[in-house]
Amino acid sequence: MTARPTHETLIESYVLDVTRRLPRRMRNDVAFELRALLGESVRDRAADASRLPDETIALAIVREFGQPEDVAARYHLPGDPIIPPSQTNGFAWASLIGIALQWAGSLPLALSGQLFPNAPESGRIGVWWTSYGLGAFWWPGFLVTVMMAAVWVRRTWPAKPAAWSPAARTDSDRINRATHLLGLALALIGIAIWVLVAWASLTFDTPATRALAFAPDFLATRAPLVLLLWAAGIALLVVLIVEGRWRDLTRKIDMGIKVAAAILLTWFVFGGRIFVTDAADETVRGVLALIVLLVLGQMAFHAWRLRRRIRAPEVPQA
């Protein structure tokens, strides 16, 4: 029995490596077509080189043809991905943020003993990790399940793609003057209320003013900074209303004001008492902590929107 030429054996091995990645119903036809195509390519190249087909030529041909998984994808495209490539970053961030929020909510309670009152102090971390810590990973699994359901819905009831049309508002720098005028009015009302509460608590001695009395240390050190920051924000609003649109400078000033506000409010929360009474102090601290989170979220959103704007490419310095 004549031994099979080595180049044919190599091609056969490559074809089998490709077809094993295909559905069974396609394997035989694809293998027959691919083997004939590669064999012909090997013979043509050998003829051009005035030599007999051999393993070296065959190996070069199959390597040029591509990796087996890539070649298989040409014959049979994979099914709809659970997570579309355009949404992988969003999925990763949603998973990480969901896990972080669950850890941030459960870990302090575990360390303080509120979650596991019977666990020894030295073992609370271990108990938390084997329960709430690892349990937080249910969130990415839930997201994957939702996306699998979405794939099934798209496959079962495919939507007819709509023709593209531009957004109603294409100039992202133009502002809504009515909205900004409302914001200016609210800012002025906020300053008036702030000053009125401080004045009333220092002037009158009633149950209401005592309940809203500011701590002396707060009035002396931190309260003036509120008015300064408020004034900067009002000045920016006036400029925006007059000009009717954002500029690079006003965007940078706005971002600076937001950073200063986040730092200042964080100082309010952790820098000592704001009000004399415990009820007012604890309530306002909780509200300020929520505002800090909202400001940080708004900053992150604006930074993300700025990344989407089309900018001129940077010219490398000579």
N, C-alpha and C positions, 0 to 999 in steps of 0.2 A: 504494500500500500504506500503510495507516494505521500510524503510529508507535505503538509500545507505550507505555502510560503509564509515567512514571518510577517511580511507587510499585510497580508490578508488577515492573519491572526490578530494583529494589532488593530486593524480597522474593525474587525468583529468585536473585539473587546470594547472599543470606543462606542460602537453602535449599541451594544447591550447596556453600556453605562448610561446612554441617553434614553433609551426606550424604557428602562425600568422606572423612569420618572414620569412616564406617560400612563394614561388609563389603558387597561388591558385591551380594550376594543381597538385601540389605535396602534398598538405596538408592532404588529406584524407588517402592516402596510408602511409605517414609517421606517422600520428597520430595513425593509427591502429597498425603499427609495434612497435612504441615506447611505446604505452600503454601496449601491450602484454609483451614486454621486461621488463618494469618496474614492472608490476604486478607479473611476474614470479620471479623477483629478490626479491621482498618483501616477497613473499610466501616462497622462499628458505631460506631467512634469519630468518624469523619467525620460520620455522621448525627447523633450527639449534639451535635457542634459546629456543625451546620447549614452544612456546607461539603463540597466535593467531596474525595474521597480524593487525597492528594498525597504527595510524597516526605517531607515533614516528619513527617506522621503515621506513615508506614511506618517511618521511622527510629526514632521513639520506641517503636513497638510492638516491633520486633526487639531493640532494646537492653534493653527490659524483659523480653523473653523469655529472654535470657541469652546468654552467650558460646557460640559454635558448638561448642567442645569440651565444654562442660557440657551443652548440649542433646543432643549425640550420645551422651553417657554415659547420658542418661535412656532413650534407645531401645535402647542396647546397652552393658551394663556391661562394663568391660574384664575381661580374664582375671585369673587369680590373680596377684597381684604376686610377684615373685621374693623381695623383702624385705617382709614384712608391715609396715604402719605402726607396729604396736606394738613391732617389733623393730629399727627403724632406729637408735635410739640404741645398743642393744647391738651391732649390727653395726658402727657407726662406732667404738665403743670397742674392740671386738675387733680391728678392722683397725689402728687406731692403735697399740695395745699390741703387736700382733704385729710391726709394722714397727719400732717402737722397740726391742723386744728384739733383733731381728736387727741393727739398727744398733749397739746397745750392745755386742753380742758381737763384731761384725766390725771396727768402726772402730778400737778400741784396738789390735787385732792388726795392722791395716793401718798405723797410725801408727808402731808399734814395729818394723815391717819383717818381722814373722813371716809375714804373708800374701803379701807381694810383696817378697821379699828382693832381687830384681834391679832393682826400680824405684828411681829416684832419690828422695831424701827429699822434695824439693819437689814431686814428682809423685804421691806416694802417695795424696793425697786424690782426685785426678782418676781414678786407676786404680781406687780403691775405689768411687767414685761410679758409674762406668760398669760395674761388676761387681756387687759386693755391695749398694751403695747403691740403685741402680735395681732390682736383682734382688729386693730385699725386697718389692717390690710384687706379687710372685706371690701373697702371702698373701691380700690382699683378693680377688683373682681366684679363688683356691681356695675362699674362703668363698662367693662368688657361685655357683660351680659346685655346691657342696654344697647350697645353698639351691634351686637349680634342680632338682636331683635330688629334694629334699624336696617341692617343688611337684608334680612328676610323680607321686611316690608318693601324695600326698594326693589328687590328681585321679583316679588309677587305682584306688586302694583307699580311698575316703573312709571316715573313721572315724565311727562313730555317736556323736554328742555325748552325753556322760554328764550326768545330772542333777546340778546343783550340790549339794554338801554341805559343811558347815563343816569346817575343819581340826580334827584331833583335839585340837590345843592352840591355843586362841584367846587365852589370856592370855600375851602375850609377856614380861610383867614377872616372872612366876613362875619361880623357878630350880629346878634339879634339885639337891637337897641332897647326894645321894650323889656326884654328879660334883664338886661344889665341895669336899666333904670330901676326896675323892681329890686334888684340886688343892692343898688345904691341906697334906695329908701330903707330897706331892711337893715343895712349896715348903720345908717344914721339912727334908726329907731333903737338898734342894739346898744349903740354908744349912749344914747339918752337914758335908756333903762339902767345901764351899768352905772352911770354917774348918779342917777336918781336914787338907786338903791344904796350906794355908798354914802350919799349926802343924808338920806333919811335915817340910816343906821347910826350916823354920828350926831344927828340933830334931835331925833325923837327917841323916847324910851317907852316903847310899846311891845307887847308880845310879838307882833309881826316884825318890827324892826330888830328885836333881839334875836329872832329866829334867822334873820337874813344878815346879821352883823358880820362883816368881814373880820378876819383875824388881823391884829395890828401888824404883824410881821409881813403878811401878804400885801397890805395896803402900802407899806413902806418900801418894799423891794420889787414885787412882781407885778402889782396892779398897774403902775405907770407904763410898763412895757406893753400891756394889752392895748392901751390907747395909742401908743406909738405904732404898733403893728396894724391896728385898725385904720389909723390915718394913712399908712402906706397903701393899704388895700383900697381905701376910698379914692386916693389920688390915682391909682391905677385904673379904677372903674371910670373915673371922670375922663381920663385920657382915651380909654377905649370907646366911650360913648361919643366923644368929640370926633375921633378919627374914624370910627365905624368899622375897624378891622384890627386884627392882630399884626404885629411886626415881630421880627426876631428879637428886638430889644424888649418889647413888652412881654413876650413869652418868657424870656429869661428872668425878667423882674417878677413875673407871676410865679415862676418856679421857685425863685429865691424867697418870696413871701410865704409860699406853702412850706418850704423847708424850715423857715424861721418859726412858723406857726406850729409845726409838728414838734420842734424842739421846745418851744415855750410851753405848749400845753403838756408835754411830757414832764417838764419841770414843775408845772402846777400839780400834776397828779402825785409826783413823788417828792416834791420839795417842801412839804410841810402843810399845815392847815390852811384852808382857804376861808372857811366860815368858822365862827366860834362854836356853833351847835354841831353836835355829831351828825344829826339827821341831814341837815343841809350840806355839811361837808362831804359825807359819804355819797350822797346822791349826785352832787356836782362832780365829784371825782370820777364816778362811774360814767357820767355823761361825757366828760372830757376825754376819758380813755377811749370811748366809742368814736368821738370826733377825731382823735389822733389816727385811729385805724381808717376812718373814712378819708382823711386827708392823704394818708400814705397810699391808699388804694387809688385815689384820684391822680396822684402824682405818677403812679405806675401806669395808669391808663393813658395819661397824656404822653408819657415817654414812649409808650408803645405806638400811639398814633403818630408821633413825630417820626418814628422809624419808617413808617409806611409812606411818608412824603418823598417825592422824587427830588433828589438833589443832584447837583452837578458833580461829576467824578472829580476826585482830588488829583491834581497834577503833581507828579513826583518832582521833588526838588532836584535840581542838577547838582 
